[in-house]
C-alpha cells in the first residue's frame, strides 16, 4: 500500500543513524562526522536520484571500515 511505504531517505536513515542509536553506538557511528568511525560504502548510483525500483541493481564500488578500504571494485 503506497500510504504505508517509507522514503529512500527514511530507509537509509534506518540502516545508518537509527541503527547506531538503537545499538547505543550513536557517538561512534551512524553518521559521517569528525571523530566517528569511518565506516561507509560508495555506490555506483545515487539512491536519492534514481527510481526506487532500480535500487537492487546498484553496486557497491568501495567499502571502508574504520577508515581502511576493505573492498574496491575492479
PDB file of N, CA, C and O in Angstrom:
ATOM      1  N   UNK A   1       0.836  -1.168   0.000  1.00  0.00           N
ATOM      2  CA  UNK A   1       0.000   0.000   0.000  1.00  0.00           C
ATOM      3  C   UNK A   1       0.884   1.235   0.000  1.00  0.00           C
ATOM      4  O   UNK A   1       1.749   1.373   0.864  1.00  0.00           O
ATOM      5  N   UNK A   2       0.685   2.119  -0.938  1.00  0.00           N
ATOM      6  CA  UNK A   2       1.532   3.320  -1.043  1.00  0.00           C
ATOM      7  C   UNK A   2       1.577   4.153   0.236  1.00  0.00           C
ATOM      8  O   UNK A   2       2.625   4.708   0.563  1.00  0.00           O
ATOM      9  N   UNK A   3       0.476   4.253   0.959  1.00  0.00           N
ATOM     10  CA  UNK A   3       0.470   5.082   2.166  1.00  0.00           C
ATOM     11  C   UNK A   3       1.277   4.469   3.300  1.00  0.00           C
ATOM     12  O   UNK A   3       1.515   5.135   4.308  1.00  0.00           O
ATOM     13  N   UNK A   4       1.704   3.217   3.163  1.00  0.00           N
ATOM     14  CA  UNK A   4       2.497   2.559   4.189  1.00  0.00           C
ATOM     15  C   UNK A   4       3.974   2.476   3.844  1.00  0.00           C
ATOM     16  O   UNK A   4       4.755   1.930   4.623  1.00  0.00           O
ATOM     17  N   UNK A   5       4.376   3.010   2.688  1.00  0.00           N
ATOM     18  CA  UNK A   5       5.777   2.968   2.281  1.00  0.00           C
ATOM     19  C   UNK A   5       6.581   4.045   2.997  1.00  0.00           C
ATOM     20  O   UNK A   5       6.044   5.073   3.410  1.00  0.00           O
ATOM     21  N   UNK A   6       7.877   3.790   3.136  1.00  0.00           N
ATOM     22  CA  UNK A   6       8.769   4.822   3.639  1.00  0.00           C
ATOM     23  C   UNK A   6       9.616   5.312   2.461  1.00  0.00           C
ATOM     24  O   UNK A   6       9.735   4.636   1.439  1.00  0.00           O
ATOM     25  N   UNK A   7      10.192   6.483   2.623  1.00  0.00           N
ATOM     26  CA  UNK A   7      11.014   7.058   1.557  1.00  0.00           C
ATOM     27  C   UNK A   7      12.398   6.415   1.553  1.00  0.00           C
ATOM     28  O   UNK A   7      12.781   5.729   2.501  1.00  0.00           O
ATOM     29  N   UNK A   8      13.131   6.644   0.486  1.00  0.00           N
ATOM     30  CA  UNK A   8      14.509   6.162   0.407  1.00  0.00           C
ATOM     31  C   UNK A   8      15.322   6.782   1.541  1.00  0.00           C
ATOM     32  O   UNK A   8      16.107   6.086   2.186  1.00  0.00           O
ATOM     33  N   UNK A   9      15.148   8.057   1.789  1.00  0.00           N
ATOM     34  CA  UNK A   9      15.876   8.722   2.871  1.00  0.00           C
ATOM     35  C   UNK A   9      15.565   8.081   4.221  1.00  0.00           C
ATOM     36  O   UNK A   9      16.471   7.861   5.025  1.00  0.00           O
ATOM     37  N   UNK A  10      14.304   7.783   4.475  1.00  0.00           N
ATOM     38  CA  UNK A  10      13.933   7.143   5.738  1.00  0.00           C
ATOM     39  C   UNK A  10      14.552   5.744   5.846  1.00  0.00           C
ATOM     40  O   UNK A  10      15.007   5.349   6.920  1.00  0.00           O
ATOM     41  N   UNK A  11      14.570   5.011   4.759  1.00  0.00           N
ATOM     42  CA  UNK A  11      15.147   3.669   4.759  1.00  0.00           C
ATOM     43  C   UNK A  11      16.643   3.726   5.046  1.00  0.00           C
ATOM     44  O   UNK A  11      17.153   2.940   5.845  1.00  0.00           O
ATOM     45  N   UNK A  12      17.349   4.654   4.397  1.00  0.00           N
ATOM     46  CA  UNK A  12      18.794   4.781   4.630  1.00  0.00           C
ATOM     47  C   UNK A  12      19.087   5.207   6.063  1.00  0.00           C
ATOM     48  O   UNK A  12      20.046   4.734   6.672  1.00  0.00           O
ATOM     49  N   UNK A  13      18.268   6.093   6.595  1.00  0.00           N
ATOM     50  CA  UNK A  13      18.455   6.522   7.984  1.00  0.00           C
ATOM     51  C   UNK A  13      18.257   5.342   8.942  1.00  0.00           C
ATOM     52  O   UNK A  13      18.939   5.254   9.964  1.00  0.00           O
ATOM     53  N   UNK A  14      17.327   4.434   8.617  1.00  0.00           N
ATOM     54  CA  UNK A  14      17.112   3.246   9.447  1.00  0.00           C
ATOM     55  C   UNK A  14      18.355   2.367   9.494  1.00  0.00           C
ATOM     56  O   UNK A  14      18.647   1.759  10.524  1.00  0.00           O
ATOM     57  N   UNK A  15      19.088   2.294   8.385  1.00  0.00           N
ATOM     58  CA  UNK A  15      20.280   1.453   8.320  1.00  0.00           C
ATOM     59  C   UNK A  15      21.539   2.150   8.830  1.00  0.00           C
ATOM     60  O   UNK A  15      22.574   1.505   8.997  1.00  0.00           O
ATOM     61  N   UNK A  16      21.466   3.448   9.079  1.00  0.00           N
ATOM     62  CA  UNK A  16      22.659   4.193   9.489  1.00  0.00           C
ATOM     63  C   UNK A  16      22.465   4.801  10.877  1.00  0.00           C
ATOM     64  O   UNK A  16      22.745   4.147  11.881  1.00  0.00           O
ATOM     65  N   UNK A  17      22.000   6.015  10.941  1.00  0.00           N
ATOM     66  CA  UNK A  17      21.886   6.736  12.211  1.00  0.00           C
ATOM     67  C   UNK A  17      20.945   6.046  13.196  1.00  0.00           C
ATOM     68  O   UNK A  17      21.265   5.935  14.380  1.00  0.00           O
ATOM     69  N   UNK A  18      19.796   5.584  12.724  1.00  0.00           N
ATOM     70  CA  UNK A  18      18.848   4.936  13.635  1.00  0.00           C
ATOM     71  C   UNK A  18      19.393   3.609  14.156  1.00  0.00           C
ATOM     72  O   UNK A  18      19.175   3.253  15.314  1.00  0.00           O
ATOM     73  N   UNK A  19      20.099   2.884  13.302  1.00  0.00           N
ATOM     74  CA  UNK A  19      20.689   1.617  13.709  1.00  0.00           C
ATOM     75  C   UNK A  19      21.758   1.847  14.776  1.00  0.00           C
ATOM     76  O   UNK A  19      21.813   1.114  15.763  1.00  0.00           O
ATOM     77  N   UNK A  20      22.596   2.846  14.589  1.00  0.00           N
ATOM     78  CA  UNK A  20      23.622   3.161  15.582  1.00  0.00           C
ATOM     79  C   UNK A  20      22.977   3.579  16.907  1.00  0.00           C
ATOM     80  O   UNK A  20      23.438   3.189  17.980  1.00  0.00           O
ATOM     81  N   UNK A  21      21.914   4.370  16.821  1.00  0.00           N
ATOM     82  CA  UNK A  21      21.199   4.806  18.027  1.00  0.00           C
ATOM     83  C   UNK A  21      20.606   3.616  18.773  1.00  0.00           C
ATOM     84  O   UNK A  21      20.705   3.542  19.998  1.00  0.00           O
ATOM     85  N   UNK A  22      19.995   2.690  18.052  1.00  0.00           N
ATOM     86  CA  UNK A  22      19.368   1.516  18.669  1.00  0.00           C
ATOM     87  C   UNK A  22      20.400   0.645  19.375  1.00  0.00           C
ATOM     88  O   UNK A  22      20.082  -0.037  20.349  1.00  0.00           O
ATOM     89  N   UNK A  23      21.628   0.669  18.885  1.00  0.00           N
ATOM     90  CA  UNK A  23      22.700  -0.123  19.485  1.00  0.00           C
ATOM     91  C   UNK A  23      23.509   0.669  20.523  1.00  0.00           C
ATOM     92  O   UNK A  23      24.546   0.202  20.994  1.00  0.00           O
ATOM     93  N   UNK A  24      23.025   1.873  20.878  1.00  0.00           N
ATOM     94  CA  UNK A  24      23.728   2.752  21.816  1.00  0.00           C
ATOM     95  C   UNK A  24      25.139   3.073  21.327  1.00  0.00           C
ATOM     96  O   UNK A  24      26.075   3.172  22.121  1.00  0.00           O
ATOM     97  N   UNK A  25      25.280   3.235  20.006  1.00  0.00           N
ATOM     98  CA  UNK A  25      26.581   3.462  19.391  1.00  0.00           C
ATOM     99  C   UNK A  25      26.607   4.770  18.603  1.00  0.00           C
ATOM    100  O   UNK A  25      27.512   4.988  17.798  1.00  0.00           O
ATOM    101  N   UNK A  26      25.626   5.639  18.826  1.00  0.00           N
ATOM    102  CA  UNK A  26      25.496   6.859  18.022  1.00  0.00           C
ATOM    103  C   UNK A  26      26.643   7.840  18.197  1.00  0.00           C
ATOM    104  O   UNK A  26      26.851   8.691  17.333  1.00  0.00           O
ATOM    105  N   UNK A  27      27.390   7.748  19.285  1.00  0.00           N
ATOM    106  CA  UNK A  27      28.542   8.652  19.459  1.00  0.00           C
ATOM    107  C   UNK A  27      29.740   8.212  18.626  1.00  0.00           C
ATOM    108  O   UNK A  27      30.636   9.010  18.349  1.00  0.00           O
ATOM    109  N   UNK A  28      29.757   6.936  18.225  1.00  0.00           N
ATOM    110  CA  UNK A  28      30.884   6.406  17.465  1.00  0.00           C
ATOM    111  C   UNK A  28      30.578   6.209  15.981  1.00  0.00           C
ATOM    112  O   UNK A  28      31.497   6.238  15.163  1.00  0.00           O
ATOM    113  N   UNK A  29      29.316   6.010  15.616  1.00  0.00           N
ATOM    114  CA  UNK A  29      28.996   5.715  14.217  1.00  0.00           C
ATOM    115  C   UNK A  29      27.565   6.132  13.886  1.00  0.00           C
ATOM    116  O   UNK A  29      26.840   6.661  14.728  1.00  0.00           O
ATOM    117  N   UNK A  30      27.184   5.882  12.646  1.00  0.00           N
ATOM    118  CA  UNK A  30      25.820   6.172  12.213  1.00  0.00           C
ATOM    119  C   UNK A  30      25.720   7.363  11.285  1.00  0.00           C
ATOM    120  O   UNK A  30      24.816   7.431  10.452  1.00  0.00           O
ATOM    121  N   UNK A  31      26.644   8.307  11.422  1.00  0.00           N
ATOM    122  CA  UNK A  31      26.700   9.482  10.548  1.00  0.00           C
ATOM    123  C   UNK A  31      28.165   9.787  10.251  1.00  0.00           C
ATOM    124  O   UNK A  31      29.063   9.401  11.000  1.00  0.00           O
ATOM    125  N   UNK A  32      28.382  10.480   9.154  1.00  0.00           N
ATOM    126  CA  UNK A  32      29.751  10.871   8.801  1.00  0.00           C
ATOM    127  C   UNK A  32      30.084  12.191   9.484  1.00  0.00           C
ATOM    128  O   UNK A  32      29.628  13.256   9.068  1.00  0.00           O
ATOM    129  N   UNK A  33      30.881  12.101  10.530  1.00  0.00           N
ATOM    130  CA  UNK A  33      31.292  13.282  11.287  1.00  0.00           C
ATOM    131  C   UNK A  33      32.719  13.081  11.785  1.00  0.00           C
ATOM    132  O   UNK A  33      33.171  11.955  11.990  1.00  0.00           O
ATOM    133  N   UNK A  34      33.414  14.194  11.975  1.00  0.00           N
ATOM    134  CA  UNK A  34      34.765  14.131  12.531  1.00  0.00           C
ATOM    135  C   UNK A  34      34.725  13.438  13.886  1.00  0.00           C
ATOM    136  O   UNK A  34      33.865  13.732  14.716  1.00  0.00           O
ATOM    137  N   UNK A  35      35.661  12.515  14.106  1.00  0.00           N
ATOM    138  CA  UNK A  35      35.754  11.815  15.360  1.00  0.00           C
ATOM    139  C   UNK A  35      34.990  10.507  15.422  1.00  0.00           C
ATOM    140  O   UNK A  35      35.155   9.739  16.370  1.00  0.00           O
ATOM    141  N   UNK A  36      34.148  10.239  14.415  1.00  0.00           N
ATOM    142  CA  UNK A  36      33.408   8.979  14.384  1.00  0.00           C
ATOM    143  C   UNK A  36      34.133   7.982  13.499  1.00  0.00           C
ATOM    144  O   UNK A  36      34.979   8.355  12.686  1.00  0.00           O
ATOM    145  N   UNK A  37      33.790   6.698  13.668  1.00  0.00           N
ATOM    146  CA  UNK A  37      34.373   5.659  12.833  1.00  0.00           C
ATOM    147  C   UNK A  37      34.037   5.924  11.367  1.00  0.00           C
ATOM    148  O   UNK A  37      32.917   6.314  11.038  1.00  0.00           O
ATOM    149  N   UNK A  38      34.994   5.712  10.514  1.00  0.00           N
ATOM    150  CA  UNK A  38      34.779   5.940   9.084  1.00  0.00           C
ATOM    151  C   UNK A  38      34.350   4.624   8.436  1.00  0.00           C
ATOM    152  O   UNK A  38      35.139   3.973   7.753  1.00  0.00           O
ATOM    153  N   UNK A  39      33.105   4.245   8.656  1.00  0.00           N
ATOM    154  CA  UNK A  39      32.525   3.052   8.055  1.00  0.00           C
ATOM    155  C   UNK A  39      31.490   3.514   7.035  1.00  0.00           C
ATOM    156  O   UNK A  39      30.485   4.129   7.393  1.00  0.00           O
ATOM    157  N   UNK A  40      31.741   3.214   5.763  1.00  0.00           N
ATOM    158  CA  UNK A  40      30.788   3.626   4.734  1.00  0.00           C
ATOM    159  C   UNK A  40      31.017   2.854   3.455  1.00  0.00           C
ATOM    160  O   UNK A  40      32.037   2.186   3.286  1.00  0.00           O
ATOM    161  N   UNK A  41      30.050   2.955   2.557  1.00  0.00           N
ATOM    162  CA  UNK A  41      30.191   2.379   1.226  1.00  0.00           C
ATOM    163  C   UNK A  41      29.966   3.474   0.197  1.00  0.00           C
ATOM    164  O   UNK A  41      29.217   4.422   0.436  1.00  0.00           O
ATOM    165  N   UNK A  42      30.616   3.337  -0.943  1.00  0.00           N
ATOM    166  CA  UNK A  42      30.355   4.193  -2.097  1.00  0.00           C
ATOM    167  C   UNK A  42      29.597   3.319  -3.095  1.00  0.00           C
ATOM    168  O   UNK A  42      29.977   2.176  -3.349  1.00  0.00           O
ATOM    169  N   UNK A  43      28.546   3.858  -3.642  1.00  0.00           N
ATOM    170  CA  UNK A  43      27.681   3.108  -4.552  1.00  0.00           C
ATOM    171  C   UNK A  43      27.829   3.584  -5.986  1.00  0.00           C
ATOM    172  O   UNK A  43      28.291   4.697  -6.238  1.00  0.00           O
ATOM    173  N   UNK A  44      27.437   2.744  -6.911  1.00  0.00           N
ATOM    174  CA  UNK A  44      27.563   3.067  -8.338  1.00  0.00           C
ATOM    175  C   UNK A  44      26.552   4.102  -8.802  1.00  0.00           C
ATOM    176  O   UNK A  44      26.729   4.709  -9.858  1.00  0.00           O
ATOM    177  N   UNK A  45      25.511   4.308  -8.041  1.00  0.00           N
ATOM    178  CA  UNK A  45      24.487   5.291  -8.413  1.00  0.00           C
ATOM    179  C   UNK A  45      23.987   6.001  -7.161  1.00  0.00           C
ATOM    180  O   UNK A  45      24.117   5.489  -6.049  1.00  0.00           O
ATOM    181  N   UNK A  46      23.420   7.173  -7.353  1.00  0.00           N
ATOM    182  CA  UNK A  46      22.887   7.976  -6.253  1.00  0.00           C
ATOM    183  C   UNK A  46      21.472   7.486  -5.926  1.00  0.00           C
ATOM    184  O   UNK A  46      20.557   7.649  -6.734  1.00  0.00           O
ATOM    185  N   UNK A  47      21.293   6.896  -4.763  1.00  0.00           N
ATOM    186  CA  UNK A  47      19.996   6.339  -4.387  1.00  0.00           C
ATOM    187  C   UNK A  47      18.890   7.385  -4.291  1.00  0.00           C
ATOM    188  O   UNK A  47      17.708   7.054  -4.376  1.00  0.00           O
ATOM    189  N   UNK A  48      19.273   8.639  -4.116  1.00  0.00           N
ATOM    190  CA  UNK A  48      18.277   9.702  -3.993  1.00  0.00           C
ATOM    191  C   UNK A  48      17.763  10.203  -5.342  1.00  0.00           C
ATOM    192  O   UNK A  48      16.750  10.901  -5.394  1.00  0.00           O
ATOM    193  N   UNK A  49      18.443   9.858  -6.426  1.00  0.00           N
ATOM    194  CA  UNK A  49      18.032  10.387  -7.734  1.00  0.00           C
ATOM    195  C   UNK A  49      17.496   9.326  -8.682  1.00  0.00           C
ATOM    196  O   UNK A  49      16.977   9.664  -9.746  1.00  0.00           O
ATOM    197  N   UNK A  50      17.607   8.051  -8.324  1.00  0.00           N
ATOM    198  CA  UNK A  50      17.102   7.003  -9.207  1.00  0.00           C
ATOM    199  C   UNK A  50      15.721   6.551  -8.762  1.00  0.00           C
ATOM    200  O   UNK A  50      15.297   6.818  -7.637  1.00  0.00           O
ATOM    201  N   UNK A  51      15.036   5.872  -9.646  1.00  0.00           N
ATOM    202  CA  UNK A  51      13.744   5.278  -9.318  1.00  0.00           C
ATOM    203  C   UNK A  51      14.000   4.180  -8.283  1.00  0.00           C
ATOM    204  O   UNK A  51      14.879   3.344  -8.491  1.00  0.00           O
ATOM    205  N   UNK A  52      13.260   4.161  -7.183  1.00  0.00           N
ATOM    206  CA  UNK A  52      13.492   3.150  -6.147  1.00  0.00           C
ATOM    207  C   UNK A  52      13.452   1.708  -6.658  1.00  0.00           C
ATOM    208  O   UNK A  52      14.077   0.839  -6.051  1.00  0.00           O
ATOM    209  N   UNK A  53      12.758   1.432  -7.725  1.00  0.00           N
ATOM    210  CA  UNK A  53      12.734   0.059  -8.247  1.00  0.00           C
ATOM    211  C   UNK A  53      14.087  -0.337  -8.826  1.00  0.00           C
ATOM    212  O   UNK A  53      14.339  -1.523  -9.039  1.00  0.00           O
ATOM    213  N   UNK A  54      14.964   0.636  -9.086  1.00  0.00           N
ATOM    214  CA  UNK A  54      16.295   0.367  -9.623  1.00  0.00           C
ATOM    215  C   UNK A  54      17.334   0.102  -8.520  1.00  0.00           C
ATOM    216  O   UNK A  54      18.459  -0.293  -8.827  1.00  0.00           O
ATOM    217  N   UNK A  55      16.984   0.307  -7.272  1.00  0.00           N
ATOM    218  CA  UNK A  55      17.943   0.153  -6.178  1.00  0.00           C
ATOM    219  C   UNK A  55      18.596  -1.233  -6.151  1.00  0.00           C
ATOM    220  O   UNK A  55      19.799  -1.309  -5.904  1.00  0.00           O
ATOM    221  N   UNK A  56      17.882  -2.314  -6.389  1.00  0.00           N
ATOM    222  CA  UNK A  56      18.559  -3.627  -6.361  1.00  0.00           C
ATOM    223  C   UNK A  56      19.695  -3.774  -7.380  1.00  0.00           C
ATOM    224  O   UNK A  56      20.561  -4.632  -7.209  1.00  0.00           O
ATOM    225  N   UNK A  57      19.706  -2.961  -8.423  1.00  0.00           N
ATOM    226  CA  UNK A  57      20.774  -3.060  -9.428  1.00  0.00           C
ATOM    227  C   UNK A  57      21.997  -2.203  -9.100  1.00  0.00           C
ATOM    228  O   UNK A  57      22.999  -2.267  -9.812  1.00  0.00           O
ATOM    229  N   UNK A  58      21.930  -1.407  -8.039  1.00  0.00           N
ATOM    230  CA  UNK A  58      23.052  -0.548  -7.643  1.00  0.00           C
ATOM    231  C   UNK A  58      24.157  -1.429  -7.062  1.00  0.00           C
ATOM    232  O   UNK A  58      23.891  -2.350  -6.290  1.00  0.00           O
ATOM    233  N   UNK A  59      25.391  -1.135  -7.443  1.00  0.00           N
ATOM    234  CA  UNK A  59      26.530  -1.928  -6.991  1.00  0.00           C
ATOM    235  C   UNK A  59      27.388  -1.156  -5.998  1.00  0.00           C
ATOM    236  O   UNK A  59      27.485   0.069  -6.060  1.00  0.00           O
ATOM    237  N   UNK A  60      28.000  -1.882  -5.095  1.00  0.00           N
ATOM    238  CA  UNK A  60      28.967  -1.305  -4.157  1.00  0.00           C
ATOM    239  C   UNK A  60      30.288  -1.196  -4.895  1.00  0.00           C
ATOM    240  O   UNK A  60      30.775  -2.178  -5.454  1.00  0.00           O
ATOM    241  N   UNK A  61      30.874   0.005  -4.898  1.00  0.00           N
ATOM    242  CA  UNK A  61      32.165   0.197  -5.569  1.00  0.00           C
ATOM    243  C   UNK A  61      33.316   0.351  -4.570  1.00  0.00           C
ATOM    244  O   UNK A  61      34.482   0.192  -4.932  1.00  0.00           O
ATOM    245  N   UNK A  62      32.985   0.659  -3.318  1.00  0.00           N
ATOM    246  CA  UNK A  62      34.015   0.837  -2.294  1.00  0.00           C
ATOM    247  C   UNK A  62      33.391   0.597  -0.925  1.00  0.00           C
ATOM    248  O   UNK A  62      32.280   1.050  -0.649  1.00  0.00           O
ATOM    249  N   UNK A  63      34.117  -0.121  -0.072  1.00  0.00           N
ATOM    250  CA  UNK A  63      33.697  -0.313   1.317  1.00  0.00           C
ATOM    251  C   UNK A  63      34.859   0.093   2.209  1.00  0.00           C
ATOM    252  O   UNK A  63      35.982  -0.378   2.032  1.00  0.00           O
ATOM    253  N   UNK A  64      34.584   0.973   3.171  1.00  0.00           N
ATOM    254  CA  UNK A  64      35.595   1.446   4.116  1.00  0.00           C
ATOM    255  C   UNK A  64      35.114   1.118   5.530  1.00  0.00           C
ATOM    256  O   UNK A  64      33.992   1.458   5.906  1.00  0.00           O
ATOM    257  N   UNK A  65      35.966   0.459   6.302  1.00  0.00           N
ATOM    258  CA  UNK A  65      35.658   0.097   7.679  1.00  0.00           C
ATOM    259  C   UNK A  65      36.778   0.633   8.565  1.00  0.00           C
ATOM    260  O   UNK A  65      37.954   0.341   8.346  1.00  0.00           O
ATOM    261  N   UNK A  66      36.399   1.416   9.564  1.00  0.00           N
ATOM    262  CA  UNK A  66      37.376   2.033  10.480  1.00  0.00           C
ATOM    263  C   UNK A  66      38.446   2.803   9.710  1.00  0.00           C
ATOM    264  O   UNK A  66      39.611   2.816  10.107  1.00  0.00           O
ATOM    265  N   UNK A  67      38.057   3.435   8.627  1.00  0.00           N
ATOM    266  CA  UNK A  67      38.971   4.250   7.844  1.00  0.00           C
ATOM    267  C   UNK A  67      39.856   3.484   6.881  1.00  0.00           C
ATOM    268  O   UNK A  67      40.682   4.089   6.198  1.00  0.00           O
ATOM    269  N   UNK A  68      39.704   2.157   6.807  1.00  0.00           N
ATOM    270  CA  UNK A  68      40.534   1.340   5.913  1.00  0.00           C
ATOM    271  C   UNK A  68      39.668   0.778   4.785  1.00  0.00           C
ATOM    272  O   UNK A  68      38.559   0.298   5.016  1.00  0.00           O
ATOM    273  N   UNK A  69      40.189   0.847   3.580  1.00  0.00           N
ATOM    274  CA  UNK A  69      39.484   0.279   2.436  1.00  0.00           C
ATOM    275  C   UNK A  69      39.489  -1.232   2.556  1.00  0.00           C
ATOM    276  O   UNK A  69      40.545  -1.864   2.584  1.00  0.00           O
ATOM    277  N   UNK A  70      38.286  -1.809   2.628  1.00  0.00           N
ATOM    278  CA  UNK A  70      38.150  -3.250   2.751  1.00  0.00           C
ATOM    279  C   UNK A  70      37.765  -3.895   1.415  1.00  0.00           C
ATOM    280  O   UNK A  70      38.012  -5.081   1.194  1.00  0.00           O
ATOM    281  N   UNK A  71      37.158  -3.100   0.532  1.00  0.00           N
ATOM    282  CA  UNK A  71      36.768  -3.598  -0.780  1.00  0.00           C
ATOM    283  C   UNK A  71      36.781  -2.448  -1.757  1.00  0.00           C
ATOM    284  O   UNK A  71      36.300  -1.357  -1.451  1.00  0.00           O
ATOM    285  N   UNK A  72      37.327  -2.688  -2.927  1.00  0.00           N
ATOM    286  CA  UNK A  72      37.299  -1.720  -4.025  1.00  0.00           C
ATOM    287  C   UNK A  72      37.006  -2.506  -5.298  1.00  0.00           C
ATOM    288  O   UNK A  72      37.718  -3.452  -5.635  1.00  0.00           O
ATOM    289  N   UNK A  73      35.957  -2.105  -5.996  1.00  0.00           N
ATOM    290  CA  UNK A  73      35.599  -2.777  -7.244  1.00  0.00           C
ATOM    291  C   UNK A  73      36.715  -2.600  -8.258  1.00  0.00           C
ATOM    292  O   UNK A  73      37.382  -1.566  -8.288  1.00  0.00           O
ATOM    293  N   UNK A  74      36.909  -3.597  -9.073  1.00  0.00           N
ATOM    294  CA  UNK A  74      37.958  -3.558 -10.095  1.00  0.00           C
ATOM    295  C   UNK A  74      37.466  -2.864 -11.348  1.00  0.00           C
ATOM    296  O   UNK A  74      38.214  -2.737 -12.318  1.00  0.00           O
TER     297      UNK A  74
END
